[in-house]
Each structure stands twice: as structure tokens, then as C-alpha cells.
Amino acid sequence: MIIRRNTVEARHREAVRPTPFHTRTSAACLSNEWTTWAGYTVPNVYDDMTYEYFTVRNQVGVLDISPLSKYRVRGPEAEAFMNRLLTRDARKLSPGRVAYALWCNDDGHVIDDGTVFRLGEEDFRLCCQEHQLGWLSRSALGFDVEIEDETAALGALAFQGPTSCAVLRRAGCEGIETLRPFDTRDFDLQGIAVTVSRTGFTGDLGYELWVAAADAPVLWDRLFEAGALHDPRPVGLAALDLLRLEAGFIVTNTDYVSAELALRRNRGRTPFELGLERLVDFEKGHFTGRRALLEAQRQGPRRLIVALDIEHNKPAQDALVYLGGKKQVGHITTAAWSPTCKRNIALATLEAVTARRPNPDLRVEIYVKKELKWRRLMARAKIVDRRFFDPERRRTTPPADY
Amino acid sequence: MSSSFDAVVIGAGHNGLVAGTYLAKAGRKVLVLEACGSPGGAAASEEIAPGYQVPTYAHLLFNLDPVVVRDLRLERHGLRYAKGAMATAALDRDGRHLIIGEGLEGLGGRGIAATDLSAWSDMSARLRRFAVTLAAFLAKTPPRLGSGGWDENRTLLELGWKIRRLGRDDMREFLRVVLSNVADLVEDELEDPLLQAAIAFDAVLGGWTGPRSPGTVLPLLYRLTGDSAGLPAARRLPQGGVGALTQAMAGALREAGGSLRCDARVARVRVEGDRATGVVLEDGETIAAGSVLSSIDPKRAFLELIGPHHLDAEFAQRANQIRMKGATAKLNLALSAPPLFSGLDTTQQAERLLIAPSIDDMEVAFNALKYGELPQTPPMEIVVPSLADPSIAPDGGHVLSAVVQYVPFAVKGGWDAVREDFQTSLIAQLEAYAPGLKDSVVAAQLLTPADIEERLGTSGGHWHHGELAADQMLMLRPFQGAAQYATPIDGFYLCGAGAHPGGDLMGTAGRNAARRVLRREGTT
């Protein structure tokens, strides 16, 4: 195995670690409201969070997702390595396809989830929330693979919303409309090599663009020029968090603790407890955590992530969840008022026995501050399908030309 | 051609033979596979000059499991002792040697201060009490941590109870010293440098530790748990050389109906549906088996025979990180005349001889090892087995066997460049204690840790298939998750020195592993 770290040493000492799009994002960030993501500095809000949210739902939003951890896995045993790493069958992933996948430690507890790109027979790219080079290196013992940290070398943009396809076509991505969900293809945009995948974290029609760091600013400019008619707008992380909640997507170390950070062994979460059993394939041969997961499957989950629809319109962020108003059965990890669904929605982790009860009498303890005065609400909640927002356009190929 | 067995054992060293014999005695169809041309592993003899049979690697028995000897009726299969209950002579450059009686009893030879005599009497008795506390635990399958099972926790409770039963003062002392270093232990109570070093030698023999390395008291206690005919830690010399032990074991295996095949190197264990279903030999032959037991070191067993593809990532890492850097070499000499160690009488010449002048001398030799250099005067354990057992050398000739401590696996400059000089310096070191020895050398064999790895296949050439240290003993041997003979691969077991209780010529690991296999069969 060969491990290429590619760390940009000097950057660690800078207060602001810019992404390849920083010159463009900083010019567009009117609010000066920044946040850090995996060590990088990115806008949380450019101007107005609500406006940015509606940009994605109604036209097209541009998100700088360069801080995503990106790893390239190449070599004769790349497929065998990925298959032993992931809980799903990497052999079924064809070149030109992308898959949502997760990976576990020996205890069957999820370390992180992300998207796996198959760029060639012996060529994969793994994109995820947390730094994973350590885990990937440790997993590579005995495999003929080369693992490269591409995080700093690649700029990444999420281009999401109903008009995303139309703008990309105008920008020069010929045939982009034939891309099915989870397809990935290389394009040449007047001399710039761009990989475009029909993937995203917003639950809407959308694409993600992967480009060499040096070409990143030019790509940004091209997209905005091509989209003049459709008015693409930069979108910050605050809006993304709402968008992904509506889509029912979970975030590592927000909605569940990564096994790498769990100090107590029983705090780790199995894929079953995340509601992602569809991503576990016991028939594909051995993978890390398989034996523990077989046992976990036999014992059944102890907790479950569920989606809640809560009465009133006050977001229930971090609230405790009670059964029958008394017994504490879980807590909320992400919550918001959904402007599109017009519902007060949340993701919560509940005891499995409660989560599986038919119509449990759930109450959510919400604290609301009005003019610096706190009020406590005990709001009723019911368990609903996790995909709060799931439009047909997300799946249709070719997408309608909005 | 393919064949099928209830159990296939990889490696015909003492543990492999013991495991195979127990299974065969229980009525299983057993095949023991050996990569070399003859059985024996680290308990083998070979001829290095016409008529000169040397103990190639290990040369003494001192904690051979008495239950194994009884169950396998090894004495009926030809195990005899040329010399039992050997004393130790710690050699002094000026001829004022120290004699430690068999079983740690009695000190003699050089003038020992009265304070040392009484201190040693207290200390050796105390160490033996501690060893008895540990001994019961060593014979058992260690508990699996975090399993919460009653059986597992009971074993832990029993150890706790045994420590408690030592009494308040002994318990405190046990807990105080058990993880500390052996130099502190002996320097606290004893004055004589030869005596200090002789005790320390037993704590570091075969390991990559110096007397001042943390955790060296535990291996000392572990060695004291052995007993030879009721005498704790007494050394014995098998008649006909150490190879006679494994010959007797091979006889027991045959009598029990088990088969042995030599020159059959296993390339990999066949794993189907997360279960070991047999082995594939280097020539491609497949042998199907209900259970596969490996007596080779756990690092190779997991990473080469099973392969990381069949293992969880952290598990494979733990296998890869077993500490097993060999630090022990072997010097075997064929001599045309008896070596005469000055200052020892005729009977003393045939005892176990130690060259370890002081703790500091040992530590200095260990320093060289740390940096991949050759020690100037490495500590040695010397036996002249032909004095008690003339059958292993031609008339008038003798065999000298020396275990040489603190020899690096990878030496600076490479072994080819320094091997000859090092061998000469070792013989010169012996010559200083036994004048005339050099001129009587007929043939010499130096086996470095690298040679041992090549010949026996043990990673790093480590004598114990993994350092004997607190973090790799008991329920952590060879590492957490693999410590109960059974492994995550159903049907694949560890039965060698890399499993609990560990190295030296004990046979307990082989016996425990066989019992585990039979118990597992019973439950499925």
C-alpha cells in the first residue's frame, strides 16, 4: 500500500484556511458570517439564509463544498479494498457511477458515511464529512492500493436546484441532461476539465462539480456567466443544513456520533440504528464489522434515528423527547421549520422500543426565547417518513428544462 | 489429489504435536503438517558435524506442562532425562562463581554476604508464592474482556481471589512489583551483582527487554510457575537432546492415530463463508478440514495464512502490531574435548552456566540491541549437554549450546558482513571463562534471529512468538479479540506459543487449544 498525505503544512498556521473558491466566495459574502468546516473557512450565510434556501428550491444555488474530505483509491486491489471497507457491495458499482455508502469499525459502529465514485476499474474516489486518511491507511494493510488525500487538490461545488441542469448545459456540459441520478461523467468546459456527478445533499435536482484547485475560480465565473438568465446565487452552509434536513439526510457527528469519536463503546451506532440497513450487504464477502453486524442484527437495534413532525412552529433543536410526558426516550439532533413543507420537522434518536411502538404518545420539550424571556413548550410529535421533501424532479431523466 | 480430516494442525513443533495428539485421542481424524523435513520446530536437534547432535534452538526443559507429559504418556514414548533439577552456576571472570541450587534453593560457591543469604531466602520463597498464585491462571483459557459472560468473569474473579488470599502484606507486595522492572526488584534486596544478574537473566531470556525495562518481573514469575518433578523452575535435560521431546510427542500422535506429514508447507488457510474449511499447500494441494489449528506465530497466521481480506481492519492491525522482534541468537559448538570452565568442579561443569556479570553489563548489551548493533559481551546461557548425555557426541567429543541474548534481527551493515566476526567474538567470550575451548572447536553454528525466522518461519525470529509482556499476556495474548484460541474465523484456532500462556517448551497452549476445539464442536 502507498499512502499520499499531500498536507499543505503552512496552511495549518493560518487563521483562515481558504478553499480554492475563496477569492470568489469572499467577494460574494456580504454578511461576513463565516464558519469552519473540516478546518476550512467557508461562508455560513452570504446575505440572507432564507433567501439562499429558496434559491435552491426555486432556481439554482452554488455551494462551495471543497472542504469535503476527498480520497482517491487506485490500484489492482482497489475494488477488493473498497469492498472490505464499505458495508455495501463495491463490486456492483460500475465505472461512471456513484453510490452512497458507509463504513464501520470492527464493532460494526459507523465511522462515517459518504459518496463513493467509481472512476475506473481500478480507480475510486471517496468523499465524506470527516478526515478518514487514518482509517483508510489502517484498512489498507495487505492490499495493493494507493491512497491519496485529494482534499486540497480538488475544488468542489454543489450546483443544486430545479434550473441546475439548464445552466450547466448553457455552460457547455453537453449531454448533461442524460446524466441519471448517481451518474458521473467528465466534461471539458472550454479547456477546463470538470467531473460532474448527479449527486447532492439537498434532496433536489442537482449536480456536484469536481475541478482541479487551480481551475476553481474560473469555473465559478463560467457558471455565473452561463447562468445570467437563471440567476444562480451562492448559498451558505446554514441554508444547506435546512435543505438536507428536508431531504432527510443525516450528518456524522450531528445526528450520530462517529465510532472514531465515541469514547464509550456503547455510544457507537450500527447502520441499523441509523435506519440504513439497505446499505449493508452480508452476501458480498467479508467487510470490516461484518461479524459484529450479524450479531447486532440478531439482537436488534437499541436506538433508532426517526423523523418527527412536531406541532407548533418552534424549532425543537436539541430538545428532549418524552413518552407520555414523563419518561425520557430520546433527543432531537436536528430540527427546523420547513418553509417548503410548512411543517415543524426534526431528526431524533429514540429508544428502539419506543420508536417501533404504533403511534407512541411523544412530547418534545422545546424552550423558546421571546424578548429574552424563556418559555417551555411540551409539543406533541409523531413519527413520519424521513424524506420530508422528495420531489419527482430529483429522479427524472432528462430533467425538465425549467 | 485432495483429502479430508476433522482437524489439520499447521506446524509440528511441540504445541502443534500436543494439540494434534489431544484431538486424535478424542477420536478425531487429525493431520499435522510440517514445513520442514522433520518435526520439532524450536524443540529440535540436528547434527552439525559427524556424530555431534546439538539442540538447535531451545536446549533445556523447565516448564513443560506436567499434565501434557502425563496425558500423552511421553515417558512411555521415550522421554527420559539425562539430568534433572539442574543447578545454575553464574560465572565470574575471576573464578569466584556463584552456585544457585536447583529450584532456587540454596546459594553456594563464592562468599555470599549473610545479609544476601537471608534476603534471598525470603525473596525466593516470596517469588514462588507469587508464582503459585499465577500458575493456576496460566493453565486456564484466559477470559475474554468485555464479554460479560459468567464463565469469563469467574476466571478473573478467581485470579483476584487468589491474589487476595496471598494475605495483606504479600498482596500489596505482589501488586507493587508485578508490573515493575526486575532490576529494581533485585537491587532493592540483594547486594551481590552476580546474583542480581542471574535472577534478571530469567526475566529477560528470549525477550526484547533489558533488566530495567518495565514489566520484566511478570515474565520472571511466569517462568517460576513451571515445575520439574515438584521443584519449581528446575531445569532438565532430555536424554538424546531436546529433539527427543518432540520425537516422543510425534510417537504419541502416531499412537493416538494422528498423521504427520513433513515437507508440507501451508500456503494459506481456505476460508469459505467466513469459516476455515481446510488448507492449501504450497504445491497447490488442498486438504479439507473441519477445524484448522495454527501453531505458527499469530502474525503470520492471520496476515499470511488467513489474509487481511478476511479480517476486520482493526483486527488485522492488531495482528500486525504484535511486538515480536527477536533478540535471541543461538551458538552451537561441536568440540573435540570437554570445555573446562575454570573454577568449576566436574559436576558443576554439567550444570546450567550463565555469563551475566551484572545488571549493568546486561543493560549495556541491551543498549546495543536497541540501535541495531552487536553487543560486546552479550549475556549467555550455556549448557554442555554431552557431559550428562554422551550419546549426542562422538567419543571424547562434546557439544556446547549457548543461548545468546541481545542479538539484533537486523544488524547494521547486514549479517553477511558481521556474522563471522561476531561468531569469533562469542567464542572468544567463552574462551575467557573456559581456556582452551577455542582450539577444540570442530564445528560452529550461529543462528541469528534472522536465521531463526528463515528456518522456523517465526516473524522476527522471536522465541516466544510474541514478547512476553503484560500487554501481550493472559487475556491479551496474542492480542485482544484473539486471545481464547478460537478466532473470529469460525473453525480456525491458534494453538502455538503466540497464544496463552506463551513461549518456552510448555505445551499448555496446544492442550488448551485442543480442548477449545472439542468444546466448540460440542456446542454446534
Interface residues (C-beta under 8 A of the other chain):
Chain A: A80 R84 L85 N105 D106 W135 R138 S139 L141 G142 F143 R265 G285 H286 T288 G289 R290 R291 A292
Chain B: G146 D274 L303 G307 P308 H309 H310 L311 D312 A313 E314 F315 A316 Q317 N320 G481 P488
